[in-house]
Amino acid sequence: MLRNYVRHFTTVNKPKSKGTAVVFMNMGGPSTVPETRDFLFRLFSDGDLIPLGPFQNLIAKFITWRRTPMIEKYYSRIGGGSPIRKWSEFQANNACKRLDEISPESAPHYPYVAFRYANPLTEETLKKMLNDGITRAVAFSQYPQFSYSTTASSINDLYRLSKIHDKEGQINWSIIDRWPQHPCLIKTFSKHIKESLNKFPENIRNDVVIQFSAHSLPMEIINRGDSYPAEVAATVYAVMQSLNFSNPYRLTWQSQVGPKPWLGAKTEGTCKRIVKFDSIPGVIIVPIAFTSDHIETLHEIDIELKEAVDHPDKVIRCESLNGDPIFYEGLADLVKDHLKSGQLYSKQLPLDYKLGSVNAKNVFKHPDEFFGDRSEKRV
């Protein structure tokens, strides 16, 4: 099955003007160890994600120099690179195949992947789309919960690059900018949590703590009124609701970097405390803001966290969404509904930009300036 997505991605015929491109947008990850340095530099250079002030690039170079050897070792320990590209292409390919079946009016559907910090970079993907003759595209954020630092960073990158490479407005864009409670997300997580719970004896199963973990963000971003914490919490609540609140649960935050204040409580610290209670038989860690495995699941949770806690035998990580058909078939349903609605972006996106684009440069003031019919964009 995994061979199929490679074949599909390398043999797409030029669609000219017919059909719809579906572009899976995410931060990405280095597929091989040698790609790590460039990935880290792009990441730390992004002021939307980690604001470092007027000397952003100089500081990014220093941080990259300091962290690259360590991060390269991490990627070596998880198989020589991040699997996020593999899973993103697999999910996009299978979602588009299903879309061809359930949405013939917008078919054929062409899968693309655009990463913010790793190959295939947004610029590379955009050039390929233009060369393929794409005229209609859905930018599909693979951050289910919106943040200006993640989703909007990818949007900003696409906007800036389109001004360079698509000055004539060949491609008309719409965007799925958030989907924190979509059934494909909730059903798949609920299924995987149940499978993890079943690994515990029935008589203690209901006492197992479900610990949801999401990537943290600097409080500087959160304090602007960013949507992210509320939308992650909305996903967590919807999952627990689908489980009939069968277990105690908590939402915690991981992957903090640097001395500035970040959103907490920390995943590792909270897990350390939980496993020390004799009355708690186990903990299931659920990576609730990720659509596939990458370094934060495979190394930070599976290796670092388990090495840090006193009772690693009590900790199980819930399987990521990866290749679950419930998930990628649901993604197709999500795109179909988006296309059918005629909605170009969510009702929340204009406010996100009013509150979030404090220091952002060369970005639109209103989504109408980019999404939809480029000839009728807002002045």
C-alpha positions in Angstrom: 0.0 0.0 0.0 2.8 2.5 0.9 4.4 1.9 -2.5 1.2 3.3 -4.2 1.6 6.8 -2.8 5.1 7.1 -4.2 3.9 6.0 -7.6 1.0 8.4 -7.6 3.1 11.3 -6.6 5.7 10.7 -9.4 3.2 10.0 -12.2 0.5 12.8 -11.9 -0.4 14.0 -15.3 -0.6 17.7 -15.9 -4.2 18.6 -15.2 -4.1 22.0 -17.0 -7.3 23.7 -15.7 -9.5 20.8 -14.8 -9.9 19.4 -11.3 -8.8 20.4 -7.9 -5.5 20.3 -6.1 -5.5 19.5 -2.4 -2.4 20.7 -0.7 -1.5 19.2 2.7 0.4 22.0 4.6 2.5 21.3 7.6 5.8 22.2 9.3 7.4 19.0 8.0 10.6 17.3 9.2 13.9 16.2 7.8 13.4 12.9 6.0 17.1 12.1 6.3 19.7 13.1 9.0 21.7 15.4 6.7 18.6 17.6 6.2 18.4 18.4 9.9 20.6 21.6 9.9 18.6 23.3 7.1 15.3 22.3 8.8 16.3 23.7 12.1 17.6 27.0 10.6 14.3 27.5 8.7 12.4 26.7 11.9 14.3 29.1 14.2 14.3 31.8 11.5 10.5 31.9 11.5 9.4 34.8 13.6 5.8 33.7 13.4 6.6 30.5 15.2 9.4 31.6 17.6 9.7 35.4 17.8 13.4 36.3 18.5 13.4 40.0 17.7 15.4 42.0 15.2 18.3 39.6 15.3 16.2 36.6 14.4 18.5 35.2 11.7 21.7 35.6 13.7 20.1 34.0 16.8 18.7 31.3 14.5 22.2 30.5 13.1 23.6 30.2 16.7 20.7 28.0 17.9 21.0 25.8 14.8 24.8 25.4 15.3 24.3 24.5 19.0 21.3 22.1 18.5 22.1 20.3 15.2 24.5 17.6 16.5 22.0 16.6 19.3 18.9 16.6 17.0 20.8 14.6 14.4 21.4 11.9 17.0 17.6 12.0 17.8 16.7 11.4 14.2 19.3 8.6 14.0 17.6 6.9 16.9 14.2 6.9 15.3 15.3 5.4 12.0 17.4 8.0 10.2 14.8 10.8 9.7 11.2 12.0 10.2 8.4 9.9 8.8 6.1 12.9 8.4 6.6 13.3 4.7 5.9 9.6 4.1 2.6 9.8 6.1 1.6 13.2 4.7 2.0 12.0 1.1 0.2 8.7 1.9 -2.7 10.5 3.6 -3.0 13.1 0.8 -2.9 10.4 -1.9 -5.5 8.3 -0.3 -7.8 11.2 0.5 -7.7 12.3 -3.1 -8.5 8.9 -4.4 -11.6 8.8 -2.2 -12.5 12.4 -3.2 -12.5 11.3 -6.9 -15.3 8.8 -5.8 -17.4 10.9 -3.5 -17.0 14.4 -5.2 -17.0 13.8 -9.0 -18.0 17.4 -9.5 -14.6 18.7 -8.3 -12.6 15.7 -9.7 -10.0 14.8 -10.6 -8.2 15.7 -7.3 -4.4 16.1 -7.2 -2.5 15.6 -4.0 0.4 17.8 -3.1 2.4 18.3 0.1 3.9 21.7 1.1 6.1 21.9 4.2 7.2 25.1 5.9 10.7 24.0 7.0 11.5 20.7 5.2 11.3 19.2 1.7 9.1 19.5 -0.1 9.1 23.2 0.7 6.1 25.3 -0.1 8.1 27.1 -2.9 9.0 23.8 -4.5 5.4 22.6 -4.4 3.9 25.9 -5.7 6.3 25.8 -8.7 5.2 22.3 -9.4 1.5 23.2 -9.2 2.0 26.1 -11.6 3.9 23.9 -14.0 1.2 21.2 -13.8 -1.4 23.8 -14.8 -3.3 23.9 -11.6 -6.0 26.6 -11.5 -8.0 25.6 -8.4 -6.5 24.5 -5.1 -7.5 23.9 -1.5 -4.8 24.7 1.1 -5.5 22.0 3.7 -3.8 22.8 7.0 -2.6 19.7 8.7 -2.6 21.5 12.0 -6.1 20.6 13.2 -6.1 23.4 15.7 -5.3 26.9 14.5 -2.4 29.0 15.7 -1.0 32.1 14.1 2.5 30.6 14.7 1.8 27.4 12.7 -1.2 27.5 10.4 -0.8 31.2 9.6 3.0 30.8 9.2 2.3 28.3 6.4 -0.4 30.6 4.9 2.0 33.6 5.0 4.7 31.6 3.3 2.2 30.6 0.6 1.0 34.2 0.1 4.6 35.6 -0.1 5.7 33.0 -2.6 2.5 33.4 -4.7 3.3 37.1 -5.1 6.6 36.1 -6.6 5.8 33.0 -8.6 2.1 33.5 -9.4 1.7 37.2 -10.1 -1.0 36.6 -12.7 -3.1 34.6 -10.2 -3.2 31.4 -12.1 -4.3 29.5 -9.0 -7.5 30.3 -7.1 -7.2 29.3 -3.5 -9.4 28.4 -0.6 -8.3 27.1 2.7 -9.3 24.7 5.4 -7.6 26.5 8.3 -8.9 24.5 11.3 -10.9 21.4 12.0 -10.4 20.7 15.8 -13.6 18.7 16.2 -14.1 17.0 12.9 -15.3 13.4 13.2 -12.3 12.0 11.4 -10.0 13.4 14.1 -12.3 12.5 17.0 -13.2 9.0 15.8 -9.6 8.0 15.1 -8.2 9.2 18.3 -11.1 7.6 20.3 -10.4 4.3 18.5 -6.7 4.4 19.2 -7.3 5.3 22.9 -9.6 2.4 23.3 -7.0 0.1 21.8 -4.5 1.4 24.3 -6.8 1.1 27.2 -7.4 -2.6 26.3 -3.8 -3.3 27.0 -4.6 -2.8 30.7 -6.5 -5.5 32.8 -10.2 -4.8 32.8 -10.4 -4.4 36.6 -8.0 -1.4 36.6 -8.8 0.0 33.1 -11.0 2.8 34.2 -8.4 4.2 36.6 -5.8 4.7 33.8 -5.1 8.4 33.2 -5.5 9.7 29.6 -2.8 12.4 29.2 -3.3 14.4 26.1 -0.1 16.2 24.9 0.2 19.0 22.4 3.1 21.1 21.2 3.5 24.1 23.4 3.8 27.7 22.2 5.6 30.7 23.7 3.3 32.7 26.0 4.1 35.8 23.9 2.0 34.3 21.2 -0.7 32.9 23.5 -1.1 36.3 25.1 -2.0 37.9 21.8 -5.3 36.0 21.9 -4.1 33.0 19.8 -6.8 30.4 19.1 -4.6 27.4 19.8 -5.1 26.6 23.4 -8.9 26.8 23.2 -9.0 24.7 20.0 -6.7 22.0 21.4 -8.9 21.8 24.5 -12.0 21.6 22.2 -10.4 18.5 20.6 -9.6 16.9 23.9 -13.1 17.5 25.2 -14.7 16.1 22.1 -12.6 12.9 22.3 -13.4 12.4 26.0 -17.1 13.0 25.2 -17.0 10.3 22.6 -15.4 8.0 25.3 -18.2 9.0 27.7 -15.6 10.4 30.0 -14.6 6.9 31.0 -11.3 7.9 32.5 -9.6 10.7 34.3 -7.7 13.0 31.9 -5.4 16.0 31.6 -4.1 18.2 28.8 -0.4 19.0 28.9 2.2 20.7 26.6 5.5 19.5 25.2 8.6 20.6 23.2 9.3 23.9 24.9 12.6 25.5 23.7 14.7 28.3 25.2 14.4 30.5 28.3 11.2 32.4 27.4 7.9 31.4 29.2 5.9 28.7 27.3 2.5 27.3 27.7 2.3 24.6 30.4 1.9 22.3 32.3 4.7 20.3 30.8 4.0 16.8 29.5 7.1 15.2 31.0 6.8 16.8 34.4 3.1 16.0 34.8 3.6 12.4 33.7 6.4 12.0 36.3 4.0 13.1 39.0 1.2 10.9 37.8 3.1 7.6 37.6 4.3 8.0 41.2 0.8 7.5 42.6 0.3 3.9 43.5 -3.5 4.3 43.0 -3.0 5.1 39.3 -2.2 2.0 37.3 -1.1 3.6 34.1 -0.9 6.6 31.8 -1.8 6.8 28.1 0.0 9.7 26.3 -2.1 11.0 23.4 -0.4 13.3 20.8 -3.6 15.2 20.2 -2.2 18.0 17.9 -0.3 15.8 15.5 -1.6 14.0 12.4 1.2 11.5 12.2 4.4 10.3 13.9 7.4 12.5 14.0 10.3 13.4 16.4 7.9 14.7 19.1 6.2 11.3 19.3 9.0 8.9 18.3 11.8 10.4 20.4 10.4 13.0 22.8 7.6 10.7 24.1 8.7 7.1 23.3 12.3 7.6 24.4 13.0 10.8 26.4 9.8 10.7 28.5 10.0 7.0 29.3 13.7 7.4 30.3 12.7 10.3 32.6 9.8 8.7 34.5 10.3 6.3 37.5 7.8 3.7 36.2 8.1 3.6 32.4 6.2 0.3 32.4 3.1 2.3 33.4 3.3 4.6 30.3 1.8 3.8 26.9 1.7 6.1 23.9 -1.5 6.1 21.9 -0.9 5.2 18.3 -0.7 8.3 16.0 -3.3 8.8 13.2 -0.8 7.8 10.4 -2.4 5.3 8.0 -5.7 4.7 9.6 -8.4 4.5 6.9 -10.9 6.2 9.3 -8.7 9.2 9.3 -7.8 9.6 5.7 -11.2 8.8 4.4 -12.6 11.4 6.9 -10.1 13.9 5.5 -11.8 13.4 2.1 -15.2 14.0 3.6 -13.8 17.2 5.2 -12.5 18.5 1.8 -15.7 17.5 0.0 -17.8 19.5 2.6 -15.5 22.5 2.3 -15.8 22.5 -1.5 -19.5 22.1 -1.4 -19.9 24.9 1.1 -18.2 27.5 -1.1 -16.5 28.8 1.9 -13.1 30.3 1.2 -11.8 30.3 4.8 -13.2 30.1 8.3 -15.2 32.8 10.0 -12.4 33.1 12.5 -9.5 33.7 10.2 -9.9 37.5 9.8 -9.8 37.9 13.6 -6.8 35.6 13.8 -4.9 38.0 11.5 -6.0 41.1 13.3 -4.7 39.7 16.6 -1.8 37.6 15.4 0.1 39.6 12.8 1.7 41.9 15.2 5.3 41.7 13.9 4.6 39.8 10.7 6.0 41.3 7.5 4.6 41.2 4.0 1.3 39.5 4.9 -2.2 40.3 4.0 -4.5 42.3 6.3 -7.6 40.3 5.3 -7.9 36.8 3.8 -9.9 38.2 0.9 -6.7 39.6 -0.4 -5.5 36.1 -1.3 -8.2 33.5 -1.1 -10.9 33.1 -3.8 -11.1 34.8 -7.1 -7.9 36.8 -7.3 -9.5 39.3 -9.7 -12.0 40.3 -7.0 -9.7 40.5 -4.1 -10.2 43.0 -1.3 -8.4 46.4 -1.9 
